[in-house]
Amino acid sequence: MAPRANWKGYLKVGELSCPVALYTAASTSDRVSFHIINRETGNRVHRQMVDADTGKQVESEDIVKGYEVSSGQSVFLEPDEIKAAVPESDKTLELETFIPCDGVDTIFIDRPYYLAPADKPAAEVFELIRKGLTEKNVAALARTVLFRRLRTLLIRPSEKGLIASTLNYDYEVRPAKEIFSDIKSFKIEGEMLDLAEHIIDTKRGEFDPSKFDDRYEAALAELIKAKIEGRKLRKQPKPEPKKVSSLLDALRQSAGGKKTPPNKPAKKTVSRKTATPQRKAS
């Protein structure tokens, strides 16, 4: 069965354009899912919309979106009013700005989608645009109305197609200084820094998503299987933390008990000093 497109429109750069389709790239549909069940009857339970004060069920035709302007006072927004307020979509993804492929902080990346030609005649123009991005090693920023919202997308070449990732707005991303401003700075040098660098060097590798197993999903699947078979799962023992006398001792144990990494001369003992936190603009 061919995958179903989430959105169809046109990819445009200058006077070039071609019909394209957007497909979901990441999905949670394969995760273990549950129903809400009445323990006494075994029947499924359905949620109902209930008035918070009267406790009575509210019919769907009486439900409306509201924005609270003061305590107990809200303005109502009808579906047709909201629809009229949303920008009209011209179904066009126009590549407005070209940036380095790593030019967007990953904290702004929301959801990824596959972008592909919508039909065979579109393939040549699509390939020309994709090839141009690849050769110049750049990504593109484009905007369109997607799922009733004006969204900015980061478009990058990937294999024979493009990846279009929706981006968070600036106001949606919390400033890093809210979290990091109170972190104290320490002067780390000498053996401590050498050992930390050595540990990093010995654990270098490549990103391979197939090697990351979802232990939560696997545990749920095993629990369900055990329930069906009428057996109890063996309780997994908790790993006992290793006792270390100091941060330097912990580093030495992590590095295999070596006092200093090979081919590096020992340096003076680390000097720890509290300083004014170093802040970076978010």
Buried (B, 14 or more C-beta within 10 A) or exposed (E): EEEEBEBEBBBBBEEEBBBBBBBBBEEEEEEEEEEEEEEEEEEEEEEEEEEEEEEEEEEEEEEEEEEEEEEEEEEEEEEEEEEEEEEEBEEBBBBEEBEEBEEBEEEBEBBBBBBBBBEEEBBEBBBEBBEBBBEEEBBBBBBBBBEEEEBBBBBBBBEEBBBBBBBBEEEEEEEBEEEEEEEEEBEEBBBBBBBBEBBEEEEEEEEEEEEEEEEEEEEBEEEEEEEEEEEEEEEEEEEEEEEEEEBBEBBBEBBEEBEBBEEEEEEEEBEEEEEEEEEEEB
